[in-house]
Structure formats: structure tokens, C-alpha cells
Amino acid sequence: MNQQDLPPEDAREAVVRRYGAMVYRLARSQVRRRCDAEDIFQEVFLRYFRAEEEFSSEEHRRAWLLRVTANCAKKYWASAWVRHTVPLEEDMEDVAAPGEEGRALWEAVQALPGKYRAVLHLFYYEDLSAEEIGRLLGEKSATVRTRLTRARRLLKQRLEEDGL
């Protein structure tokens, strides 16, 4: 694909400005590390710029970006590189809420399995319904509701164990 096939510069910048934070938040919640989330962010927008997808609405564009972000995060966890490396400690100030409780909540959410982190993030941070999350993740809405219930229960247990 050459430069002529890409959307105009202003249109690309507008899409990144509008949806960049959303894509980064989902990537960060799924892969935990800033550098990996930045890689996924770049991959998502490269795919967007190269896609020949016609979006019927801004909601369609948003859903497409969330779906691609979730798929890139799954691909990240499936890679041999991730399975055979140990990450260094990373400062969580850019994502955790201020204070000890905010950090404890962030750590408790990050300790959950990926399938629970994804539904929690999409439900609470992106304000999507169980039906919308199901469509994005390719799951039934009943499965999403079950995962939300289980995620809340696990999160509550972890926070109670930490005395919060």
C-alpha cells in the first residue's frame, strides 16, 4: 500500500485524537505494560489506516477499533516472546488512581484473568452494554454477563483480602 491509498493526514489525526485514549486504555488494561500497550496502539492504528473498511457510523468505527485492540491483545498473549520473558517492574502512576486505594484497585484488576479484565474495562470504562461487549468479543451476551459477575466477585475477594 502506498501513501496515496491512505486517508488524508487531517482525517487520520482526527481519528487518533478522538479514539486514541480509548484504544490505549483497553490495550493497557489487557497487556499491563506501557511499552506493550504502545505497540498495540500503533498496530491498531496502522491496521485502521490500511483497512479498506467503510464505516457506516462513528459507533461502527469505535466498535471496529475496540475489536481490533482486543484481538491485538490476544495475539500479544499468544506470542512465544511473551511466554518466554519476564517483565521488569513498571511504574503504574499513569493508569492507577491516586493514592494507595487506587493502586490496590488497579493491581487487583490486573491480577484477574484476561477474559475478566476485558469485560470489566469495556463495561465500566467504555460504557458498553453486555450485548455490545458480546458482539465485540465474539461472545454471547449471557457469557459476558456471567464474566462480569465472576469478575466482580473475584475483585471483591481480592480487595477484602487486602483489607479494602
Summary of the structure (lengths in Angstrom):
residues: 164
radius of gyration: 16.9
end to end distance: 52.4
largest distance: 57.3
contacts: 441
relative contact order: 0.11
helix: 74%
strand: 0%
